[in-house]
Amino acid sequence: MKRNLTIQLDADLIRRAKVIAAERGTSLSGLVTQQITELIEARDRYVTARESALEMMSAATDHGGRHWTREELYGQRLDRYGA
């Protein structure tokens, strides 16, 4: 179901947006709809990718690699820079 949305923009912004809409062969309403849709889709892709990454990280298994302690890491850094 489509509903109306009222927004307030300054005159120069409206004029410039109308030019862009005309260049793209759409209305100002169509331009706003397209931009909001793209924002929502980008956020949805981010959320999906983040959830997938978190699932993969939680399911990851330890392959016996080196485990560094905080002291070892900072000690090496301090030694390297002469502190």
PyMOL Python script that loads the backbone (N, CA, C, O; Angstrom):
from pymol import cmd

cmd.read_pdbstr("""\
ATOM      1  N   MET A   1       0.843  -1.170   0.000  1.00  0.00           N
ATOM      2  CA  MET A   1       0.000   0.000   0.000  1.00  0.00           C
ATOM      3  C   MET A   1       0.896   1.244   0.000  1.00  0.00           C
ATOM      4  O   MET A   1       1.792   1.373   0.835  1.00  0.00           O
ATOM      5  N   LYS A   2       0.652   2.132  -0.920  1.00  0.00           N
ATOM      6  CA  LYS A   2       1.413   3.373  -0.988  1.00  0.00           C
ATOM      7  C   LYS A   2       0.785   4.410  -0.078  1.00  0.00           C
ATOM      8  O   LYS A   2      -0.436   4.512   0.040  1.00  0.00           O
ATOM      9  N   ARG A   3       1.660   5.181   0.567  1.00  0.00           N
ATOM     10  CA  ARG A   3       1.211   6.269   1.436  1.00  0.00           C
ATOM     11  C   ARG A   3       1.998   7.511   1.090  1.00  0.00           C
ATOM     12  O   ARG A   3       3.069   7.429   0.488  1.00  0.00           O
ATOM     13  N   ASN A   4       1.483   8.638   1.459  1.00  0.00           N
ATOM     14  CA  ASN A   4       2.149   9.903   1.201  1.00  0.00           C
ATOM     15  C   ASN A   4       3.110  10.248   2.324  1.00  0.00           C
ATOM     16  O   ASN A   4       2.897   9.888   3.482  1.00  0.00           O
ATOM     17  N   LEU A   5       4.174  10.953   1.958  1.00  0.00           N
ATOM     18  CA  LEU A   5       5.165  11.443   2.903  1.00  0.00           C
ATOM     19  C   LEU A   5       5.434  12.895   2.561  1.00  0.00           C
ATOM     20  O   LEU A   5       5.708  13.221   1.406  1.00  0.00           O
ATOM     21  N   THR A   6       5.359  13.757   3.537  1.00  0.00           N
ATOM     22  CA  THR A   6       5.631  15.166   3.323  1.00  0.00           C
ATOM     23  C   THR A   6       6.980  15.502   3.927  1.00  0.00           C
ATOM     24  O   THR A   6       7.237  15.220   5.097  1.00  0.00           O
ATOM     25  N   ILE A   7       7.843  16.111   3.114  1.00  0.00           N
ATOM     26  CA  ILE A   7       9.148  16.552   3.614  1.00  0.00           C
ATOM     27  C   ILE A   7       9.341  18.016   3.255  1.00  0.00           C
ATOM     28  O   ILE A   7       8.739  18.531   2.313  1.00  0.00           O
ATOM     29  N   GLN A   8      10.179  18.660   4.017  1.00  0.00           N
ATOM     30  CA  GLN A   8      10.467  20.065   3.748  1.00  0.00           C
ATOM     31  C   GLN A   8      11.927  20.201   3.341  1.00  0.00           C
ATOM     32  O   GLN A   8      12.830  19.777   4.063  1.00  0.00           O
ATOM     33  N   LEU A   9      12.142  20.796   2.181  1.00  0.00           N
ATOM     34  CA  LEU A   9      13.480  21.022   1.650  1.00  0.00           C
ATOM     35  C   LEU A   9      13.585  22.458   1.204  1.00  0.00           C
ATOM     36  O   LEU A   9      12.587  23.084   0.849  1.00  0.00           O
ATOM     37  N   ASP A  10      14.806  22.984   1.223  1.00  0.00           N
ATOM     38  CA  ASP A  10      14.927  24.367   0.762  1.00  0.00           C
ATOM     39  C   ASP A  10      14.799  24.408  -0.763  1.00  0.00           C
ATOM     40  O   ASP A  10      14.991  23.401  -1.445  1.00  0.00           O
ATOM     41  N   ALA A  11      14.474  25.580  -1.275  1.00  0.00           N
ATOM     42  CA  ALA A  11      14.141  25.747  -2.698  1.00  0.00           C
ATOM     43  C   ALA A  11      15.287  25.329  -3.605  1.00  0.00           C
ATOM     44  O   ALA A  11      15.050  24.701  -4.637  1.00  0.00           O
ATOM     45  N   ASP A  12      16.528  25.661  -3.247  1.00  0.00           N
ATOM     46  CA  ASP A  12      17.666  25.316  -4.094  1.00  0.00           C
ATOM     47  C   ASP A  12      17.857  23.804  -4.162  1.00  0.00           C
ATOM     48  O   ASP A  12      18.159  23.259  -5.223  1.00  0.00           O
ATOM     49  N   LEU A  13      17.682  23.144  -3.052  1.00  0.00           N
ATOM     50  CA  LEU A  13      17.807  21.683  -3.029  1.00  0.00           C
ATOM     51  C   LEU A  13      16.737  21.040  -3.911  1.00  0.00           C
ATOM     52  O   LEU A  13      17.025  20.102  -4.654  1.00  0.00           O
ATOM     53  N   ILE A  14      15.537  21.529  -3.832  1.00  0.00           N
ATOM     54  CA  ILE A  14      14.445  21.009  -4.665  1.00  0.00           C
ATOM     55  C   ILE A  14      14.756  21.220  -6.138  1.00  0.00           C
ATOM     56  O   ILE A  14      14.585  20.311  -6.950  1.00  0.00           O
ATOM     57  N   ARG A  15      15.212  22.417  -6.481  1.00  0.00           N
ATOM     58  CA  ARG A  15      15.539  22.723  -7.881  1.00  0.00           C
ATOM     59  C   ARG A  15      16.615  21.787  -8.400  1.00  0.00           C
ATOM     60  O   ARG A  15      16.485  21.241  -9.495  1.00  0.00           O
ATOM     61  N   ARG A  16      17.670  21.597  -7.633  1.00  0.00           N
ATOM     62  CA  ARG A  16      18.773  20.744  -8.052  1.00  0.00           C
ATOM     63  C   ARG A  16      18.343  19.276  -8.135  1.00  0.00           C
ATOM     64  O   ARG A  16      18.770  18.552  -9.035  1.00  0.00           O
ATOM     65  N   ALA A  17      17.509  18.845  -7.207  1.00  0.00           N
ATOM     66  CA  ALA A  17      17.014  17.465  -7.229  1.00  0.00           C
ATOM     67  C   ALA A  17      16.115  17.225  -8.439  1.00  0.00           C
ATOM     68  O   ALA A  17      16.139  16.145  -9.029  1.00  0.00           O
ATOM     69  N   LYS A  18      15.330  18.221  -8.804  1.00  0.00           N
ATOM     70  CA  LYS A  18      14.463  18.087  -9.989  1.00  0.00           C
ATOM     71  C   LYS A  18      15.297  17.919 -11.254  1.00  0.00           C
ATOM     72  O   LYS A  18      14.919  17.177 -12.160  1.00  0.00           O
ATOM     73  N   VAL A  19      16.430  18.610 -11.309  1.00  0.00           N
ATOM     74  CA  VAL A  19      17.319  18.477 -12.466  1.00  0.00           C
ATOM     75  C   VAL A  19      17.837  17.037 -12.551  1.00  0.00           C
ATOM     76  O   VAL A  19      17.833  16.431 -13.622  1.00  0.00           O
ATOM     77  N   ILE A  20      18.283  16.500 -11.412  1.00  0.00           N
ATOM     78  CA  ILE A  20      18.784  15.124 -11.389  1.00  0.00           C
ATOM     79  C   ILE A  20      17.678  14.143 -11.772  1.00  0.00           C
ATOM     80  O   ILE A  20      17.905  13.217 -12.550  1.00  0.00           O
ATOM     81  N   ALA A  21      16.489  14.350 -11.227  1.00  0.00           N
ATOM     82  CA  ALA A  21      15.360  13.471 -11.547  1.00  0.00           C
ATOM     83  C   ALA A  21      15.066  13.511 -13.044  1.00  0.00           C
ATOM     84  O   ALA A  21      14.842  12.471 -13.663  1.00  0.00           O
ATOM     85  N   ALA A  22      15.067  14.697 -13.619  1.00  0.00           N
ATOM     86  CA  ALA A  22      14.798  14.833 -15.051  1.00  0.00           C
ATOM     87  C   ALA A  22      15.878  14.134 -15.876  1.00  0.00           C
ATOM     88  O   ALA A  22      15.573  13.484 -16.876  1.00  0.00           O
ATOM     89  N   GLU A  23      17.141  14.267 -15.459  1.00  0.00           N
ATOM     90  CA  GLU A  23      18.233  13.595 -16.171  1.00  0.00           C
ATOM     91  C   GLU A  23      18.068  12.072 -16.133  1.00  0.00           C
ATOM     92  O   GLU A  23      18.470  11.370 -17.061  1.00  0.00           O
ATOM     93  N   ARG A  24      17.486  11.587 -15.070  1.00  0.00           N
ATOM     94  CA  ARG A  24      17.296  10.142 -14.922  1.00  0.00           C
ATOM     95  C   ARG A  24      15.938   9.678 -15.447  1.00  0.00           C
ATOM     96  O   ARG A  24      15.618   8.491 -15.387  1.00  0.00           O
ATOM     97  N   GLY A  25      15.155  10.601 -15.952  1.00  0.00           N
ATOM     98  CA  GLY A  25      13.871  10.254 -16.531  1.00  0.00           C
ATOM     99  C   GLY A  25      12.839   9.825 -15.500  1.00  0.00           C
ATOM    100  O   GLY A  25      12.021   8.943 -15.762  1.00  0.00           O
ATOM    101  N   THR A  26      12.878  10.444 -14.340  1.00  0.00           N
ATOM    102  CA  THR A  26      11.931  10.104 -13.288  1.00  0.00           C
ATOM    103  C   THR A  26      11.424  11.379 -12.626  1.00  0.00           C
ATOM    104  O   THR A  26      11.863  12.481 -12.953  1.00  0.00           O
ATOM    105  N   SER A  27      10.518  11.217 -11.715  1.00  0.00           N
ATOM    106  CA  SER A  27       9.988  12.350 -10.961  1.00  0.00           C
ATOM    107  C   SER A  27      10.823  12.544  -9.693  1.00  0.00           C
ATOM    108  O   SER A  27      11.661  11.708  -9.355  1.00  0.00           O
ATOM    109  N   LEU A  28      10.587  13.632  -9.016  1.00  0.00           N
ATOM    110  CA  LEU A  28      11.261  13.876  -7.745  1.00  0.00           C
ATOM    111  C   LEU A  28      10.853  12.808  -6.735  1.00  0.00           C
ATOM    112  O   LEU A  28      11.685  12.339  -5.959  1.00  0.00           O
ATOM    113  N   SER A  29       9.599  12.429  -6.740  1.00  0.00           N
ATOM    114  CA  SER A  29       9.121  11.370  -5.866  1.00  0.00           C
ATOM    115  C   SER A  29       9.810  10.046  -6.197  1.00  0.00           C
ATOM    116  O   SER A  29      10.204   9.303  -5.298  1.00  0.00           O
ATOM    117  N   GLY A  30       9.951   9.758  -7.485  1.00  0.00           N
ATOM    118  CA  GLY A  30      10.635   8.543  -7.911  1.00  0.00           C
ATOM    119  C   GLY A  30      12.097   8.540  -7.505  1.00  0.00           C
ATOM    120  O   GLY A  30      12.641   7.506  -7.116  1.00  0.00           O
ATOM    121  N   LEU A  31      12.736   9.710  -7.596  1.00  0.00           N
ATOM    122  CA  LEU A  31      14.132   9.835  -7.198  1.00  0.00           C
ATOM    123  C   LEU A  31      14.297   9.565  -5.704  1.00  0.00           C
ATOM    124  O   LEU A  31      15.204   8.837  -5.300  1.00  0.00           O
ATOM    125  N   VAL A  32      13.430  10.145  -4.890  1.00  0.00           N
ATOM    126  CA  VAL A  32      13.482   9.936  -3.446  1.00  0.00           C
ATOM    127  C   VAL A  32      13.231   8.468  -3.120  1.00  0.00           C
ATOM    128  O   VAL A  32      13.928   7.884  -2.290  1.00  0.00           O
ATOM    129  N   THR A  33      12.245   7.878  -3.767  1.00  0.00           N
ATOM    130  CA  THR A  33      11.942   6.463  -3.553  1.00  0.00           C
ATOM    131  C   THR A  33      13.148   5.592  -3.890  1.00  0.00           C
ATOM    132  O   THR A  33      13.487   4.676  -3.140  1.00  0.00           O
ATOM    133  N   GLN A  34      13.793   5.878  -5.019  1.00  0.00           N
ATOM    134  CA  GLN A  34      14.965   5.111  -5.440  1.00  0.00           C
ATOM    135  C   GLN A  34      16.096   5.234  -4.416  1.00  0.00           C
ATOM    136  O   GLN A  34      16.717   4.233  -4.059  1.00  0.00           O
ATOM    137  N   GLN A  35      16.362   6.432  -3.949  1.00  0.00           N
ATOM    138  CA  GLN A  35      17.455   6.632  -2.993  1.00  0.00           C
ATOM    139  C   GLN A  35      17.180   5.946  -1.658  1.00  0.00           C
ATOM    140  O   GLN A  35      18.073   5.331  -1.076  1.00  0.00           O
ATOM    141  N   ILE A  36      15.960   6.053  -1.183  1.00  0.00           N
ATOM    142  CA  ILE A  36      15.611   5.398   0.081  1.00  0.00           C
ATOM    143  C   ILE A  36      15.692   3.880  -0.076  1.00  0.00           C
ATOM    144  O   ILE A  36      16.172   3.183   0.819  1.00  0.00           O
ATOM    145  N   THR A  37      15.222   3.373  -1.211  1.00  0.00           N
ATOM    146  CA  THR A  37      15.296   1.937  -1.478  1.00  0.00           C
ATOM    147  C   THR A  37      16.748   1.465  -1.483  1.00  0.00           C
ATOM    148  O   THR A  37      17.062   0.418  -0.917  1.00  0.00           O
ATOM    149  N   GLU A  38      17.640   2.236  -2.121  1.00  0.00           N
ATOM    150  CA  GLU A  38      19.053   1.869  -2.161  1.00  0.00           C
ATOM    151  C   GLU A  38      19.671   1.886  -0.763  1.00  0.00           C
ATOM    152  O   GLU A  38      20.486   1.022  -0.441  1.00  0.00           O
ATOM    153  N   LEU A  39      19.298   2.852   0.065  1.00  0.00           N
ATOM    154  CA  LEU A  39      19.793   2.906   1.446  1.00  0.00           C
ATOM    155  C   LEU A  39      19.357   1.674   2.234  1.00  0.00           C
ATOM    156  O   LEU A  39      20.151   1.073   2.957  1.00  0.00           O
ATOM    157  N   ILE A  40      18.097   1.312   2.087  1.00  0.00           N
ATOM    158  CA  ILE A  40      17.559   0.150   2.805  1.00  0.00           C
ATOM    159  C   ILE A  40      18.241  -1.131   2.329  1.00  0.00           C
ATOM    160  O   ILE A  40      18.612  -1.977   3.142  1.00  0.00           O
ATOM    161  N   GLU A  41      18.407  -1.275   1.013  1.00  0.00           N
ATOM    162  CA  GLU A  41      19.051  -2.477   0.475  1.00  0.00           C
ATOM    163  C   GLU A  41      20.501  -2.578   0.931  1.00  0.00           C
ATOM    164  O   GLU A  41      20.970  -3.671   1.252  1.00  0.00           O
ATOM    165  N   ALA A  42      21.222  -1.454   0.965  1.00  0.00           N
ATOM    166  CA  ALA A  42      22.615  -1.459   1.421  1.00  0.00           C
ATOM    167  C   ALA A  42      22.686  -1.867   2.895  1.00  0.00           C
ATOM    168  O   ALA A  42      23.561  -2.640   3.285  1.00  0.00           O
ATOM    169  N   ARG A  43      21.775  -1.353   3.703  1.00  0.00           N
ATOM    170  CA  ARG A  43      21.755  -1.726   5.121  1.00  0.00           C
ATOM    171  C   ARG A  43      21.426  -3.194   5.285  1.00  0.00           C
ATOM    172  O   ARG A  43      22.043  -3.881   6.099  1.00  0.00           O
ATOM    173  N   ASP A  44      20.455  -3.689   4.517  1.00  0.00           N
ATOM    174  CA  ASP A  44      20.095  -5.106   4.585  1.00  0.00           C
ATOM    175  C   ASP A  44      21.285  -5.994   4.214  1.00  0.00           C
ATOM    176  O   ASP A  44      21.517  -7.018   4.857  1.00  0.00           O
ATOM    177  N   ARG A  45      22.051  -5.602   3.166  1.00  0.00           N
ATOM    178  CA  ARG A  45      23.226  -6.377   2.771  1.00  0.00           C
ATOM    179  C   ARG A  45      24.266  -6.372   3.884  1.00  0.00           C
ATOM    180  O   ARG A  45      24.881  -7.400   4.166  1.00  0.00           O
ATOM    181  N   TYR A  46      24.464  -5.216   4.517  1.00  0.00           N
ATOM    182  CA  TYR A  46      25.422  -5.118   5.620  1.00  0.00           C
ATOM    183  C   TYR A  46      25.008  -6.027   6.776  1.00  0.00           C
ATOM    184  O   TYR A  46      25.828  -6.779   7.303  1.00  0.00           O
ATOM    185  N   VAL A  47      23.750  -5.957   7.164  1.00  0.00           N
ATOM    186  CA  VAL A  47      23.258  -6.770   8.286  1.00  0.00           C
ATOM    187  C   VAL A  47      23.425  -8.251   7.974  1.00  0.00           C
ATOM    188  O   VAL A  47      23.861  -9.017   8.832  1.00  0.00           O
ATOM    189  N   THR A  48      23.085  -8.661   6.760  1.00  0.00           N
ATOM    190  CA  THR A  48      23.220 -10.057   6.359  1.00  0.00           C
ATOM    191  C   THR A  48      24.684 -10.490   6.384  1.00  0.00           C
ATOM    192  O   THR A  48      25.003 -11.567   6.887  1.00  0.00           O
ATOM    193  N   ALA A  49      25.574  -9.659   5.846  1.00  0.00           N
ATOM    194  CA  ALA A  49      27.003  -9.989   5.829  1.00  0.00           C
ATOM    195  C   ALA A  49      27.564 -10.054   7.239  1.00  0.00           C
ATOM    196  O   ALA A  49      28.364 -10.936   7.551  1.00  0.00           O
ATOM    197  N   ARG A  50      27.152  -9.129   8.091  1.00  0.00           N
ATOM    198  CA  ARG A  50      27.630  -9.122   9.477  1.00  0.00           C
ATOM    199  C   ARG A  50      27.177 -10.382  10.214  1.00  0.00           C
ATOM    200  O   ARG A  50      27.969 -11.026  10.902  1.00  0.00           O
ATOM    201  N   GLU A  51      25.909 -10.723  10.065  1.00  0.00           N
ATOM    202  CA  GLU A  51      25.390 -11.932  10.718  1.00  0.00           C
ATOM    203  C   GLU A  51      26.120 -13.172  10.218  1.00  0.00           C
ATOM    204  O   GLU A  51      26.450 -14.060  11.004  1.00  0.00           O
ATOM    205  N   SER A  52      26.372 -13.235   8.919  1.00  0.00           N
ATOM    206  CA  SER A  52      27.086 -14.367   8.343  1.00  0.00           C
ATOM    207  C   SER A  52      28.508 -14.444   8.887  1.00  0.00           C
ATOM    208  O   SER A  52      28.983 -15.527   9.231  1.00  0.00           O
ATOM    209  N   ALA A  53      29.189 -13.306   8.967  1.00  0.00           N
ATOM    210  CA  ALA A  53      30.557 -13.280   9.484  1.00  0.00           C
ATOM    211  C   ALA A  53      30.591 -13.703  10.946  1.00  0.00           C
ATOM    212  O   ALA A  53      31.472 -14.460  11.353  1.00  0.00           O
ATOM    213  N   LEU A  54      29.642 -13.222  11.734  1.00  0.00           N
ATOM    214  CA  LEU A  54      29.603 -13.594  13.147  1.00  0.00           C
ATOM    215  C   LEU A  54      29.336 -15.092  13.313  1.00  0.00           C
ATOM    216  O   LEU A  54      29.920 -15.736  14.185  1.00  0.00           O
ATOM    217  N   GLU A  55      28.454 -15.643  12.476  1.00  0.00           N
ATOM    218  CA  GLU A  55      28.183 -17.078  12.526  1.00  0.00           C
ATOM    219  C   GLU A  55      29.432 -17.882  12.173  1.00  0.00           C
ATOM    220  O   GLU A  55      29.744 -18.875  12.830  1.00  0.00           O
ATOM    221  N   MET A  56      30.142 -17.449  11.134  1.00  0.00           N
ATOM    222  CA  MET A  56      31.353 -18.157  10.727  1.00  0.00           C
ATOM    223  C   MET A  56      32.435 -18.068  11.806  1.00  0.00           C
ATOM    224  O   MET A  56      33.139 -19.043  12.066  1.00  0.00           O
ATOM    225  N   MET A  57      32.562 -16.894  12.432  1.00  0.00           N
ATOM    226  CA  MET A  57      33.567 -16.751  13.483  1.00  0.00           C
ATOM    227  C   MET A  57      33.236 -17.610  14.688  1.00  0.00           C
ATOM    228  O   MET A  57      34.132 -18.187  15.303  1.00  0.00           O
ATOM    229  N   SER A  58      31.957 -17.701  15.033  1.00  0.00           N
ATOM    230  CA  SER A  58      31.587 -18.511  16.193  1.00  0.00           C
ATOM    231  C   SER A  58      31.735 -20.001  15.902  1.00  0.00           C
ATOM    232  O   SER A  58      31.932 -20.796  16.821  1.00  0.00           O
ATOM    233  N   ALA A  59      31.642 -20.381  14.632  1.00  0.00           N
ATOM    234  CA  ALA A  59      31.770 -21.789  14.255  1.00  0.00           C
ATOM    235  C   ALA A  59      33.212 -22.171  13.927  1.00  0.00           C
ATOM    236  O   ALA A  59      33.506 -23.346  13.710  1.00  0.00           O
ATOM    237  N   ALA A  60      34.109 -21.191  13.889  1.00  0.00           N
ATOM    238  CA  ALA A  60      35.498 -21.471  13.521  1.00  0.00           C
ATOM    239  C   ALA A  60      36.161 -22.341  14.580  1.00  0.00           C
ATOM    240  O   ALA A  60      35.869 -22.239  15.771  1.00  0.00           O
ATOM    241  N   THR A  61      37.049 -23.187  14.116  1.00  0.00           N
ATOM    242  CA  THR A  61      37.776 -24.051  15.038  1.00  0.00           C
ATOM    243  C   THR A  61      39.230 -23.621  15.113  1.00  0.00           C
ATOM    244  O   THR A  61      39.780 -23.071  14.159  1.00  0.00           O
ATOM    245  N   ASP A  62      39.835 -23.874  16.242  1.00  0.00           N
ATOM    246  CA  ASP A  62      41.232 -23.551  16.459  1.00  0.00           C
ATOM    247  C   ASP A  62      42.076 -24.557  15.691  1.00  0.00           C
ATOM    248  O   ASP A  62      41.875 -25.765  15.817  1.00  0.00           O
ATOM    249  N   HIS A  63      43.016 -24.067  14.899  1.00  0.00           N
ATOM    250  CA  HIS A  63      43.876 -24.948  14.112  1.00  0.00           C
ATOM    251  C   HIS A  63      45.275 -25.055  14.716  1.00  0.00           C
ATOM    252  O   HIS A  63      46.234 -25.393  14.022  1.00  0.00           O
ATOM    253  N   GLY A  64      45.385 -24.766  16.007  1.00  0.00           N
ATOM    254  CA  GLY A  64      46.655 -24.938  16.689  1.00  0.00           C
ATOM    255  C   GLY A  64      47.683 -23.868  16.404  1.00  0.00           C
ATOM    256  O   GLY A  64      48.878 -24.095  16.592  1.00  0.00           O
ATOM    257  N   GLY A  65      47.252 -22.722  15.961  1.00  0.00           N
ATOM    258  CA  GLY A  65      48.181 -21.631  15.682  1.00  0.00           C
ATOM    259  C   GLY A  65      48.754 -21.046  16.957  1.00  0.00           C
ATOM    260  O   GLY A  65      48.345 -21.405  18.061  1.00  0.00           O
ATOM    261  N   ARG A  66      49.688 -20.157  16.794  1.00  0.00           N
ATOM    262  CA  ARG A  66      50.364 -19.507  17.918  1.00  0.00           C
ATOM    263  C   ARG A  66      49.384 -18.622  18.671  1.00  0.00           C
ATOM    264  O   ARG A  66      48.612 -17.889  18.051  1.00  0.00           O
ATOM    265  N   HIS A  67      49.403 -18.678  19.973  1.00  0.00           N
ATOM    266  CA  HIS A  67      48.586 -17.815  20.822  1.00  0.00           C
ATOM    267  C   HIS A  67      49.502 -16.821  21.516  1.00  0.00           C
ATOM    268  O   HIS A  67      50.381 -17.211  22.284  1.00  0.00           O
ATOM    269  N   TRP A  68      49.300 -15.560  21.254  1.00  0.00           N
ATOM    270  CA  TRP A  68      50.128 -14.512  21.824  1.00  0.00           C
ATOM    271  C   TRP A  68      49.469 -13.967  23.080  1.00  0.00           C
ATOM    272  O   TRP A  68      48.247 -13.832  23.152  1.00  0.00           O
ATOM    273  N   THR A  69      50.277 -13.665  24.042  1.00  0.00           N
ATOM    274  CA  THR A  69      49.762 -12.979  25.225  1.00  0.00           C
ATOM    275  C   THR A  69      49.912 -11.482  25.005  1.00  0.00           C
ATOM    276  O   THR A  69      50.706 -11.045  24.173  1.00  0.00           O
ATOM    277  N   ARG A  70      49.167 -10.724  25.732  1.00  0.00           N
ATOM    278  CA  ARG A  70      49.249  -9.264  25.642  1.00  0.00           C
ATOM    279  C   ARG A  70      50.664  -8.788  25.958  1.00  0.00           C
ATOM    280  O   ARG A  70      51.184  -7.883  25.305  1.00  0.00           O
ATOM    281  N   GLU A  71      51.282  -9.404  26.963  1.00  0.00           N
ATOM    282  CA  GLU A  71      52.620  -9.007  27.377  1.00  0.00           C
ATOM    283  C   GLU A  71      53.637  -9.271  26.269  1.00  0.00           C
ATOM    284  O   GLU A  71      54.531  -8.457  26.036  1.00  0.00           O
ATOM    285  N   GLU A  72      53.499 -10.413  25.583  1.00  0.00           N
ATOM    286  CA  GLU A  72      54.421 -10.724  24.492  1.00  0.00           C
ATOM    287  C   GLU A  72      54.291  -9.709  23.359  1.00  0.00           C
ATOM    288  O   GLU A  72      55.292  -9.232  22.823  1.00  0.00           O
ATOM    289  N   LEU A  73      53.070  -9.390  23.007  1.00  0.00           N
ATOM    290  CA  LEU A  73      52.853  -8.445  21.914  1.00  0.00           C
ATOM    291  C   LEU A  73      53.384  -7.062  22.255  1.00  0.00           C
ATOM    292  O   LEU A  73      54.081  -6.450  21.447  1.00  0.00           O
ATOM    293  N   TYR A  74      53.066  -6.570  23.427  1.00  0.00           N
ATOM    294  CA  TYR A  74      53.519  -5.243  23.809  1.00  0.00           C
ATOM    295  C   TYR A  74      55.020  -5.227  24.074  1.00  0.00           C
ATOM    296  O   TYR A  74      55.688  -4.231  23.800  1.00  0.00           O
ATOM    297  N   GLY A  75      55.551  -6.323  24.604  1.00  0.00           N
ATOM    298  CA  GLY A  75      56.984  -6.399  24.836  1.00  0.00           C
ATOM    299  C   GLY A  75      57.764  -6.293  23.547  1.00  0.00           C
ATOM    300  O   GLY A  75      58.777  -5.597  23.488  1.00  0.00           O
ATOM    301  N   GLN A  76      57.301  -6.983  22.503  1.00  0.00           N
ATOM    302  CA  GLN A  76      57.974  -6.915  21.211  1.00  0.00           C
ATOM    303  C   GLN A  76      57.885  -5.511  20.634  1.00  0.00           C
ATOM    304  O   GLN A  76      58.848  -5.015  20.049  1.00  0.00           O
ATOM    305  N   ARG A  77      56.759  -4.883  20.795  1.00  0.00           N
ATOM    306  CA  ARG A  77      56.589  -3.533  20.256  1.00  0.00           C
ATOM    307  C   ARG A  77      57.485  -2.550  20.984  1.00  0.00           C
ATOM    308  O   ARG A  77      58.095  -1.681  20.360  1.00  0.00           O
ATOM    309  N   LEU A  78      57.569  -2.683  22.306  1.00  0.00           N
ATOM    310  CA  LEU A  78      58.413  -1.778  23.082  1.00  0.00           C
ATOM    311  C   LEU A  78      59.880  -1.998  22.731  1.00  0.00           C
ATOM    312  O   LEU A  78      60.640  -1.036  22.619  1.00  0.00           O
ATOM    313  N   ASP A  79      60.288  -3.264  22.556  1.00  0.00           N
ATOM    314  CA  ASP A  79      61.668  -3.562  22.208  1.00  0.00           C
ATOM    315  C   ASP A  79      62.018  -2.971  20.840  1.00  0.00           C
ATOM    316  O   ASP A  79      63.113  -2.444  20.643  1.00  0.00           O
ATOM    317  N   ARG A  80      61.089  -3.064  19.916  1.00  0.00           N
ATOM    318  CA  ARG A  80      61.318  -2.602  18.552  1.00  0.00           C
ATOM    319  C   ARG A  80      61.525  -1.086  18.506  1.00  0.00           C
ATOM    320  O   ARG A  80      62.316  -0.591  17.703  1.00  0.00           O
ATOM    321  N   TYR A  81      60.830  -0.361  19.350  1.00  0.00           N
ATOM    322  CA  TYR A  81      60.907   1.095  19.325  1.00  0.00           C
ATOM    323  C   TYR A  81      61.776   1.668  20.432  1.00  0.00           C
ATOM    324  O   TYR A  81      61.781   2.876  20.664  1.00  0.00           O
ATOM    325  N   GLY A  82      62.503   0.808  21.106  1.00  0.00           N
ATOM    326  CA  GLY A  82      63.470   1.257  22.095  1.00  0.00           C
ATOM    327  C   GLY A  82      62.908   1.856  23.348  1.00  0.00           C
ATOM    328  O   GLY A  82      63.562   2.688  23.977  1.00  0.00           O
ATOM    329  N   ALA A  83      61.719   1.464  23.735  1.00  0.00           N
ATOM    330  CA  ALA A  83      61.133   2.022  24.959  1.00  0.00           C
ATOM    331  C   ALA A  83      61.512   1.198  26.154  1.00  0.00           C
ATOM    332  O   ALA A  83      61.111   1.515  27.274  1.00  0.00           O
TER     333      ALA A  83
END
""", "prot")
cmd.dss("prot")
cmd.show_as("cartoon", "prot")
cmd.util.cbc("prot")
cmd.orient("prot")
